[in-house]
């Protein structure tokens, strides 16, 4: 099992870049030792660039492309674009909240989320973060993070709402959420806050890039009893990633075996859940009951 404890996995751009650089070096028939000597770079540093453990600069990449005999202008520019994109992602919009994000081991997830193009999320206890209202998020974070003060809680609420912008606009990622009925029966804060959350969820569930399914209590025991998880997909050739959170750590799995297993579980859950139209109808009923 690929158990990753590093809370800040490399960006999707860095993964693409490292893969391309390894491929070009292999095509050139050069060893790491030969390249390191040619461009006058420490071999260990070059190895970490090829594995995606560290970023690099346009200057060094140009030297590498020269060493590999890559002269095509379009190919060179495509690879340099990956370098620039990785550098830009290292300074994300949420950086000013880094103190509280680091405390919650949250930053690695945000880096992946920002570059994903599909999300498959199972939530047994809560409305997914990307679909929460500010009032609901505040109630949830306050209840779960008793170690944070009011200012830190508000910072996390701001980050959570800011993340939701990725689901808007042309070319927005697709989100498929399976939510256990328990999450929609547990009133967070006042009934007014919870009603506002359900109304917001119903509105979002009508968007073309968002699919919401309710997993009823009647579904009984099911493969999702281990807990919540998020499957994130990325542009080719980057592999999907599974993200799992617990009380003290956040981990991600990227081996094909782990991703396939979680994908299988998600498929079972969506097969047992109410269909999207039935889910929207049930949400409407729940709102009326409140």
DRENVOTI-668262 format. One record per atom (N, C-alpha, C): y negated, x, z. Coordinates in pm, whole numbers, padded with zeros to 5 digits, always signed. Atoms other than C-alpha are relative to their C-alpha. Layout:
YXZ...
REM end
This chain:
+00120+00085+00000+00000+00000+00000-00124+00088+00000+00125-00079+00007-00344+00134-00095-00096-00051+00107+00082+00043-00114-00520+00104+00241-00123+00088+00007+00122-00078+00006-00881+00217+00204-00086-00028+00121+00082+00018-00120-01076+00273+00525-00146+00031-00026+00139-00034+00030-01390+00405+00359-00079-00128-00026+00075+00125+00019-01648+00122+00393-00093+00003-00120+00091-00009+00114-01840+00246+00088+00072+00054-00123-00071-00046+00119-01610+00265-00218-00097+00027-00113+00088-00034+00110-01752+00413-00535-00032-00122-00085+00043+00112+00082-01940+00182-00768+00087-00013-00123-00076+00022+00123-01780+00031-01074-00046+00096-00109+00051-00093+00100-02006+00256-01283+00058+00140+00022-00054-00132-00029-01883+00569-01106+00147+00006-00037-00142+00002+00038-01523+00463-01159+00015+00014-00151-00004-00014+00146-01589+00422-01531-00034+00142-00042+00045-00134+00034-01770+00755-01545+00109+00103+00027-00104-00097-00034-01497+00949-01366+00117-00008-00096-00110+00018+00094-01234+00800-01595-00033+00060-00137+00041-00053+00131-01430+00889-01909-00005+00153+00000+00010-00146-00007-01497+01246-01795+00138+00065+00005-00137-00053-00002-01129+01305-01715+00062-00007-00139-00056+00020+00134-01032+01164-02054-00056+00102-00100+00062-00094+00094-01280+01383-02242+00046+00144+00026-00048-00134-00031-01169+01696-02058+00142+00020-00051-00137-00008+00050-00805+01620-02140+00004+00014-00151+00004-00007+00147-00891+01564-02506-00045+00138-00047+00049-00134+00035-01071+01898-02509+00103+00108+00033-00104-00096-00036-00757+02065-02368-00044+00103+00101+00054-00094-00098-00946+02222-02079+00048-00034+00141-00035+00020-00140-00846+02271-01716-00128-00009+00083+00115+00006-00090-01076+02206-01422-00056+00140+00025+00043-00139-00025-01087+02581-01360-00084+00052-00116+00072-00047+00118-01199+02652-01716-00137-00067-00011+00127+00073+00010-01468+02383-01710-00096+00046+00109+00084-00045-00111-01598+02487-01368-00063+00134-00030+00051-00131+00035-01636+02842-01491-00102-00009-00113+00088+00013+00115-01800+02732-01817-00137-00054+00037+00128+00062-00035-02069+02513-01657-00055+00051+00132+00042-00063-00125-02094+02722-01341-00018-00102+00113-00003+00099-00108-02003+02443-01100+00125+00023+00083-00115-00014-00088-01772+02461-00800+00113-00092-00046-00113+00078+00049-01425+02343-00902+00027-00122+00089-00021+00112-00090-01392+02125-00593-00098-00113-00025+00102+00102+00029-01718+01946-00674+00034-00073-00129-00036+00060+00128-01604+01888-01030+00119-00095+00016-00117+00084-00026-01273+01750-00906-00042-00131+00066+00045+00122-00068-01453+01504-00675-00078-00091-00093+00070+00082+00100-01670+01388-00965+00103-00075-00084-00102+00062+00084-01356+01318-01169+00081-00105+00075-00071+00103-00078-01199+01119-00885-00093-00110+00048+00096+00101-00040-01519+00924-00823-00043+00011+00145+00036-00015-00140-01561+01058-00470-00147+00038+00018+00142-00034-00008-01911+01185-00548-00065-00028-00135+00074+00024+00123-02181+01110-00801-00042+00130-00064+00046-00119+00071-02342+01347-01044-00136-00028-00061+00133+00012+00059-02659+01399-01248+00008+00005-00152+00001-00010+00146-02753+01361-01615+00006+00143-00050+00002-00140+00044-02814+01737-01637+00142+00057-00002-00136-00052-00006-02461+01824-01525+00090-00068-00103-00084+00072+00096-02302+01554-01740-00027+00047-00143+00031-00054+00132-02487+01683-02047+00071+00134-00022-00069-00128+00010-02344+02029-01975+00150-00020-00020-00142+00029+00015-01996+01881-01939+00031-00050-00142-00021+00052+00135-02028+01691-02267-00008+00112-00104+00008-00115+00090-02135+02011-02438+00129+00082+00006-00124-00078-00018-01831+02192-02293+00119-00070-00064-00111+00076+00058-01604+01913-02418-00016-00023-00150+00023+00014+00143-01754+01925-02767-00037-00140-00043+00041+00137+00032-01890+01570-02752-00140+00004-00060+00129-00008+00070-02167+01555-03011-00052-00135-00046+00043+00131+00048-02176+01187-03107-00110-00055+00092+00112+00045-00083-02518+01059-02985+00029-00128+00077-00028+00128-00066-02392+00709-02905+00096+00018+00117-00095-00027-00108-02098+00837-02699-00070+00067+00117+00071-00071-00106-02322+01074-02507-00092-00094+00077+00094+00091-00066-02577+00803-02436+00073-00102+00086-00079+00095-00079-02309+00557-02319+00041+00060+00134-00045-00067-00122-02179+00810-02067-00118+00027+00092+00119-00024-00082-02529+00902-01950-00052-00129+00061+00038+00130-00057-02601+00532-01901+00081-00030+00126-00083+00020-00119-02310+00521-01655-00053+00084+00117+00057-00085-00105-02464+00812-01463-00124-00066+00059+00125+00063-00046-02802+00636-01444+00029-00128+00079-00034+00124-00069-02641+00306-01342+00056+00028+00139-00056-00036-00131-02447+00474-01062-00110+00047+00094+00112-00047-00083-02763+00645-00938-00085-00118+00048+00081+00117-00037-02951+00314-00944+00070-00082+00108-00073+00080-00097-02674+00142-00749+00005+00066+00137+00001-00069-00130-02695+00407-00479-00126-00033+00079+00122+00043-00068-03038+00262-00397-00018-00151-00017+00001+00145+00022-02965-00113-00384-00110-00070+00080+00105+00077-00064-03202-00387-00272+00023-00016+00150-00029+00021-00141-03023-00421+00061-00011+00128+00083+00004-00128-00070-03085-00056+00153-00088-00005+00125+00090+00005-00115-03369-00145+00388+00064-00068+00120-00072+00062-00111-03116-00340+00596+00121+00085+00039-00119-00084-00016-02877-00044+00610+00043+00015+00146-00037-00019-00140-02889-00011+00989+00094-00111+00048-00083+00110-00045-02748-00356+01056+00123-00016-00089-00116+00010+00090-02521-00350+00748+00106+00102+00039-00096-00102-00041-02361-00023+00860+00071-00041+00128-00061+00045-00124-02304-00178+01200+00113-00098-00027-00100+00101+00032-02104-00454+01037+00099+00048-00105-00090-00058+00101-01923-00222+00789+00003-00088-00124+00024+00102+00100-02060-00441+00513-00044+00063-00132+00063-00060+00117-02222-00196+00272+00093+00022-00116-00095-00023+00108-01908-00110+00076+00028-00126-00078-00023+00128+00067-01846-00476+00002-00116-00035-00093+00117+00034+00081-02201-00526-00124-00006+00082-00127+00001-00086+00119-02170-00231-00361+00097-00051-00105-00097+00055+00094-01859-00383-00517-00045-00136-00053+00042+00135+00038-01992-00739-00517-00108+00002-00107+00114-00006+00093-02306-00636-00706+00042+00029-00143-00041-00036+00136-02105-00511-01004+00121-00080-00049-00115+00081+00039-01822-00767-01014-00042-00108-00099+00029+00111+00091-01797-01029-01287+00087-00123+00026-00077+00117-00045-01539-01257-01123+00030+00012+00149-00034+00006-00142-01470-01366-00766+00104-00110+00020-00097+00100-00042-01163-01544-00630+00011+00013+00152+00019-00008-00144-01218-01625-00265+00079-00109+00072-00065+00098-00086-00996-01793-00007-00061+00011+00138+00061+00004-00133-01163-01901+00317+00065-00110+00083-00065+00101-00084-00966-02075+00593-00088-00059+00110+00079+00041-00115-01242-02106+00855-00146-00030-00030+00143+00010+00027-01585-02088+00690-00026-00032-00145+00048+00010+00137-01776-02184+00380-00026+00143-00049+00022-00137+00048-01783-01868+00162-00146+00043+00009+00136-00050-00018-02088-01649+00220-00090-00024-00119+00081+00019+00121-02205-01681-00141-00042-00145-00019+00029+00143+00015-02218-02059-00096-00066-00059+00125+00056+00048-00126-02381-02082+00248-00150-00026-00009+00144+00019-00018-02722-02222+00336-00048+00097+00107+00055-00088-00102-02955-02018+00552+00027-00048+00141-00022+00054-00134-02921-02251+00851+00146+00014+00043-00143-00013-00031-02542-02252+00832+00036+00146+00026-00027-00143-00017-02530-01873+00789-00049+00049+00135+00057-00042-00129-02752-01828+01094+00091-00044+00116-00089+00050-00105-02523-02045+01308+00130+00082+00004-00126-00074+00008-02212-01860+01186-00017+00142+00053+00021-00139-00040-02352-01509+01232-00031+00010+00149+00033+00000-00144-02495-01594+01576+00126-00016+00084-00123+00026-00076-02157-01725+01691+00098+00117-00008-00099-00106+00020-01952-01438+01546-00048+00135+00050+00050-00133-00034-02179-01143+01620-00081-00005+00129+00066+00007-00130-02254-01169+01990-00061+00134+00041+00053-00133-00031-02336-00796+01985-00135+00025-00064+00126-00019+00071-02646-00844+01767-00113-00079+00065+00116+00074-00050-02996-00942+01872-00055-00090-00110+00055+00098+00094-03208-01206+01700-00050+00065-00128+00054-00068+00118-03379-00961+01467+00113+00047-00093-00112-00046+00081-03048-00816+01350+00070-00117-00068-00061+00120+00059-02906-01164+01295-00082-00049-00118+00086+00045+00110-03206-01261+01083+00010+00094-00120-00017-00096+00110-03161-00942+00880+00127-00031-00079-00125+00032+00068-02801-01036+00803-00011-00132-00076+00022+00126+00072-02906-01391+00710-00076+00027-00130+00078-00034+00120-03163-01246+00468+00087+00066-00105-00091-00068+00094-02900-01020+00312+00096-00100-00062-00096+00098+00052-02652-01306+00279-00063-00090-00104+00068+00087+00098-02903-01528+00101-00040+00080-00124+00037-00083+00113-03020-01240-00117+00116+00026-00093-00120-00023+00081-02664-01179-00236+00025-00114-00098-00034+00117+00079-02643-01529-00376-00068-00004-00137+00071-00005+00128-02883-01444-00660+00092+00042-00114-00090-00046+00107-02592-01287-00851+00067-00117-00071-00067+00115+00061-02454-01636-00919-00093-00082-00088+00099+00074+00077-02767-01746-01101-00032+00071-00131+00046-00057+00126-02892-01695-01454+00110+00017-00103-00093-00018+00111-02731-01623-01788+00092+00119+00027-00096-00107-00022-02416-01414-01769+00039+00021+00145-00034-00013-00142-02370-01480-01396+00151+00007+00017-00145-00007-00026-02027-01396-01250+00057-00138+00028-00069+00125-00031-01770-01671-01209+00061+00011+00140-00055+00007-00136-01673-01772-00856+00098-00116+00009-00100+00103-00025-01354-01961-00774+00032+00005+00148-00019+00003-00145-01337-02062-00408+00099-00108+00040-00091+00096-00064-01047-02227-00228-00034+00000+00148+00048+00011-00138-01169-02354+00108+00093-00093+00078-00086+00083-00083-00939-02483+00381-00081-00115+00060+00068+00117-00056-01023-02826+00516-00060+00029+00137+00051-00034-00134-01071-02671+00861-00144+00048-00007+00136-00052+00014-01384-02497+00735-00101-00111-00022+00091+00109+00031-01531-02827+00622+00004-00111+00105-00004+00097-00110-01443-03016+00940-00063+00056+00126+00058-00065-00118-01582-02762+01186-00152-00005-00010+00145+00016+00007-01942-02864+01250-00068+00121+00063+00073-00118-00047-02164-02556+01280-00140-00042+00040+00133+00040-00044-02471-02622+01493-00012-00151+00003+00024+00144-00003-02619-02965+01458+00066-00066-00122-00054+00071+00116-02469-03232+01230-00091+00010-00121+00095-00010+00112-02786-03204+01020+00019+00131-00077-00024-00129+00064-02719-02834+00953+00127-00006-00083-00127+00006+00071-02361-02905+00857-00008-00092-00121+00016+00090+00114-02457-03198+00637-00075+00070-00112+00074-00075+00101-02710-02977+00460+00089+00100-00071-00093-00096+00060-02434-02721+00403+00094-00070-00098-00090+00072+00089-02198-02978+00255-00072-00047-00126+00078+00042+00116-02472-03111+00027-00025+00118-00094+00022-00121+00079-02549-02757-00087+00128+00040-00073-00128-00036+00060-02180-02688-00150+00033-00093-00117-00026+00097+00107-02148-03007-00356-00088+00029-00122+00090-00034+00111-02450-02910-00566+00050+00123-00076-00048-00123+00063-02313-02560-00632+00131-00023-00073-00131+00025+00061-01966-02697-00713-00012-00064-00137+00021+00062+00131-02118-02869-01017-00046+00102-00105+00043-00103+00094-02235-02541-01173+00118+00046-00086-00110-00040+00089-02032-02421-01473+00071+00129+00041-00062-00128-00038-01967-02077-01321+00059-00002+00141-00052+00009-00136-01858-02206-00979+00106-00110+00008-00110+00095-00020-01525-02375-00903+00033-00004+00149-00032+00016-00141-01459-02515-00556+00118-00095+00014-00116+00085-00027-01125-02654-00435+00022-00009+00150-00028+00026-00141-01042-02808-00099+00150+00004+00024-00141-00005-00039-00709-02715+00058+00016-00089+00122-00009+00100-00106-00623-03021+00268+00096+00041+00112-00094-00019-00110-00453-03019+00607+00141-00041-00045-00129+00052+00045-00175-03212+00432+00081+00102-00078-00073-00104+00074-00085-02897+00236+00100+00071+00090-00093-00061-00094+00092-02778+00553-00009+00151+00001-00001-00146+00000+00195-02415+00593-00006+00051-00143+00019-00052+00136+00106-02197+00296-00018+00151+00006+00008-00147+00002+00082-01829+00185-00132+00057+00048+00129-00050-00041-00283-01805+00290-00019+00006+00151+00013+00002-00146-00209-01824+00663-00032+00137+00059+00038-00132-00050-00265-01448+00692-00150+00013+00019+00145-00006-00018-00639-01508+00656-00076+00007-00131+00087+00001+00117-00933-01491+00420+00011+00130-00080+00005-00118+00085-00963-01251+00127-00087-00030-00121+00082+00010+00121-01180-01184-00177+00059+00090-00108-00044-00076+00118-01044-01077-00516-00121+00015-00092+00114-00025+00088-01315-00913-00727+00047+00064-00130-00032-00056+00131-01282-00847-01100-00121+00070-00058+00107-00082+00057-01484-00594-01299+00020+00017-00150-00015-00025+00143-01554-00511-01663+00108+00105-00026-00101-00100+00037-01274-00320-01837-00065+00138-00012-00141-00007-00038-01126-00070-01775+00021+00002+00152-00008-00010-00146-01193-00105-01401+00097-00103+00058-00098+00092-00059-00912-00257-01191-00065-00095+00099+00044+00094-00102-00954-00558-00967+00013+00063+00138-00003-00049-00138-01011-00501-00596+00015-00120+00094-00012+00101-00105-00906-00704-00292-00076+00049+00122+00078-00036-00119-01145-00705+00005+00042-00089+00115-00043+00074-00119-01030-00807+00354-00081+00049+00118+00077-00035-00120-01236-00817+00674+00076-00039+00125-00048+00041-00131-01130-00817+01036-00109+00030+00102+00104-00010-00103-01311-00787+01367-00069+00135+00003+00058-00134-00017-01363-00410+01367-00007+00082-00128-00004-00082+00121-01313-00297+01008+00000-00088-00124-00009+00066+00130-01340-00392+00643+00075+00095-00092-00083-00086+00085-01084-00263+00396+00014-00059-00139-00025+00049+00135-01014-00284+00027+00127+00062-00053-00122-00043+00065-00697-00257-00177-00025+00000-00151+00020-00002+00144-00697-00148-00539+00126+00037-00078-00124-00027+00073-00333-00072-00622+00042-00127-00074-00040+00116+00081-00186-00298-00890+00095-00090+00079-00095+00080-00078+00092-00408-00651-00072-00090+00100+00075+00079-00097-00156-00522-00385-00080-00111-00068+00081+00099+00072-00384-00697-00634+00088-00112-00053-00091+00101+00053-00089-00876-00794+00050-00093+00111-00048+00083-00111+00034-00994-00455-00106-00099+00045+00108+00090-00040-00303-01137-00355-00030-00103-00109+00021+00093+00111-00342-01290-00700+00105-00111+00003-00107+00099-00011-00007-01462-00657-00028-00100+00111+00032+00088-00113-00113-01599-00320-00114-00094-00038+00113+00085+00038-00443-01724-00461+00045-00109-00097-00050+00099+00096-00259-01898-00746+00077-00111+00072-00071+00101-00079-00034-02073-00492-00099-00093+00070+00098+00079-00075-00337-02186-00292-00073-00098-00090+00074+00092+00088-00529-02328-00586+00091-00107-00059-00094+00101+00049-00214-02504-00705+00022-00110+00104-00020+00098-00106-00179-02677-00366-00128-00076+00034+00128+00061-00038-00549-02759-00329-00034-00118-00091+00053+00107+00086-00731-03065-00460-00067+00062-00121+00068-00049+00119-00861-03024-00814-00151-00004+00020+00147-00001-00014-01235-02958-00863-00063-00139+00003+00062+00133-00006-01323-03323-00944+00032-00072+00132-00039+00066-00125-01125-03452-00644-00070+00064+00120+00070-00069-00108-01285-03188-00424-00144-00048+00010+00139+00048-00002-01635-03298-00527-00007-00142+00057-00002+00137-00053-01542-03658-00453+00020+00001+00151-00025-00008-00143-01408-03561-00110-00123+00052+00075+00123-00049-00062-01725-03365-00033-00102-00112+00012+00092+00113-00005-01927-03674-00119+00035-00094+00114-00045+00087-00108-01717-03878+00124-00035+00060+00136+00030-00067-00125-01760-03618+00400-00149-00010+00033+00145+00010-00021-02136-03624+00352-00040-00139+00047+00028+00139-00040-02143-04003+00379+00044-00025+00144-00050+00018-00137-01938-03985+00700-00096+00060+00103+00095-00063-00092-02200-03756+00854-00128-00082+00012
REM end
